[in-house]
Amino acid sequence: MKDIYNPKTNQIMQRIALTAVTTVFMASCAGIPAPTEQMAVSKVAVSNATSAGGNEFAPLPLKSAMEKMDGAERAMAAENYLQARQLAEEAQVDAQLAATTARSVKAQNAARALQEDNRVLRQEIDRNAQ
């Protein structure tokens, strides 16, 4: 009977195992695609928040969105796609909050102005009716 332990066979098995582990590792690293679409969506959200008046009416969420977007861009440059995606998603949410807050404040201001105009008109009507 032949001896089961064969040094050459053992070395071949080790190389196959190492190759398999390396292949799996490489595949898992390559499995995370660059979040280019999320980056674009987040940039548009930040731009919309700025256009909506985020600087004036919601400066903190807008600043947070811009900082997270900068971090996402740095992560993209470092090819850390998981972190880039997470930061871009957070930036998008912060930007949406800033835009919504700015629009809400503008709407509240417009409603107050209309109420004041109505009050003045009623006073004018009351004065003319006497």
C-alpha positions as CSV (number, residue, x, y, z in Angstrom):
1,M,0.0,0.0,0.0
2,K,1.1,3.5,-0.8
3,D,1.6,6.0,1.9
4,I,-1.2,8.6,2.0
5,Y,1.1,11.4,3.0
6,N,2.8,12.8,-0.1
7,P,4.7,16.1,0.3
8,K,4.1,17.0,-3.4
9,T,0.4,16.5,-3.1
10,N,0.3,18.4,0.1
11,Q,2.0,21.4,-1.6
12,I,-0.3,21.3,-4.6
13,M,-3.3,21.3,-2.2
14,Q,-1.9,24.2,-0.3
15,R,-1.4,26.2,-3.5
16,I,-4.9,25.4,-4.7
17,A,-6.3,26.5,-1.4
18,L,-4.3,29.7,-1.4
19,T,-5.4,30.4,-5.0
20,A,-9.0,29.9,-4.0
21,V,-8.8,32.2,-1.0
22,T,-7.0,34.9,-3.1
23,T,-9.7,34.6,-5.8
24,V,-12.5,34.9,-3.3
25,F,-10.8,37.9,-1.7
26,M,-10.2,39.6,-5.0
27,A,-13.8,39.0,-6.1
28,S,-15.2,40.5,-2.9
29,C,-13.1,43.6,-3.3
30,A,-14.2,44.0,-6.9
31,G,-17.8,43.3,-6.0
32,I,-18.4,46.8,-4.8
33,P,-18.9,49.0,-7.8
34,A,-18.2,52.7,-7.8
35,P,-21.3,54.6,-6.7
36,T,-21.2,57.1,-9.6
37,E,-25.0,57.3,-9.9
38,Q,-25.5,57.9,-6.2
39,M,-22.7,60.6,-6.3
40,A,-24.5,62.4,-9.1
41,V,-27.9,62.2,-7.4
42,S,-26.4,63.5,-4.2
43,K,-24.7,66.4,-6.0
44,V,-28.0,67.4,-7.6
45,A,-29.7,67.3,-4.2
46,V,-27.0,69.6,-2.7
47,S,-27.4,71.9,-5.6
48,N,-31.2,71.9,-5.3
49,A,-30.9,72.7,-1.5
50,T,-28.6,75.6,-2.3
51,S,-31.0,76.9,-4.9
52,A,-33.9,76.6,-2.5
53,G,-32.3,78.9,-0.1
54,G,-30.6,76.4,2.2
55,N,-27.7,78.8,2.9
56,E,-30.2,81.3,4.4
57,F,-33.0,79.2,5.8
58,A,-31.3,75.8,6.6
59,P,-27.6,76.4,7.0
60,L,-26.8,73.5,9.3
61,P,-28.2,70.7,7.3
62,L,-26.8,72.2,4.1
63,K,-23.4,72.5,5.6
64,S,-23.6,68.9,6.8
65,A,-24.6,67.7,3.3
66,M,-21.7,69.6,1.7
67,E,-19.2,68.2,4.2
68,K,-20.5,64.6,3.6
69,M,-20.4,65.2,-0.1
70,D,-16.7,66.3,0.2
71,G,-16.0,63.1,2.3
72,A,-17.8,61.0,-0.4
73,E,-15.6,62.5,-3.1
74,R,-12.4,61.8,-1.0
75,A,-13.6,58.2,-0.5
76,M,-14.2,57.8,-4.2
77,A,-10.7,59.1,-5.0
78,A,-9.3,56.5,-2.5
79,E,-11.5,53.8,-4.1
80,N,-13.3,53.2,-0.8
81,Y,-16.6,52.7,-2.6
82,L,-18.6,51.5,0.4
83,Q,-17.8,54.6,2.4
84,A,-18.3,56.8,-0.6
85,R,-21.8,55.4,-1.1
86,Q,-22.8,55.8,2.6
87,L,-21.6,59.4,2.7
88,A,-23.3,60.2,-0.6
89,E,-26.5,58.8,0.7
90,E,-26.2,60.7,3.9
91,A,-25.4,63.9,2.0
92,Q,-28.5,63.4,-0.1
93,V,-30.7,63.1,2.9
94,D,-29.2,66.1,4.6
95,A,-29.6,68.1,1.4
96,Q,-33.2,67.1,1.0
97,L,-33.8,68.2,4.6
98,A,-32.2,71.5,3.9
99,A,-34.2,72.1,0.8
100,T,-37.5,71.1,2.5
101,T,-36.7,73.3,5.5
102,A,-35.9,76.2,3.3
103,R,-39.1,75.9,1.3
104,S,-41.1,75.5,4.5
105,V,-39.7,78.6,6.0
106,K,-40.3,80.5,2.8
107,A,-43.9,79.3,2.7
108,Q,-44.4,80.3,6.3
109,N,-43.0,83.8,5.6
110,A,-45.3,84.1,2.6
111,A,-48.3,83.0,4.7
112,R,-47.5,85.6,7.4
113,A,-47.2,88.3,4.7
114,L,-50.6,87.4,3.3
115,Q,-52.1,87.4,6.8
116,E,-50.7,90.8,7.4
117,D,-52.0,92.1,4.0
118,N,-55.4,90.7,4.9
119,R,-55.3,92.4,8.3
120,V,-54.4,95.7,6.7
121,L,-57.2,95.4,4.1
122,R,-59.8,94.6,6.7
123,Q,-58.7,97.7,8.7
124,E,-59.0,99.7,5.5
125,I,-62.5,98.2,4.8
126,D,-63.6,98.9,8.4
127,R,-62.4,102.5,8.2
128,N,-64.2,103.1,4.9
129,A,-67.4,101.5,6.2
130,Q,-67.7,104.0,9.1
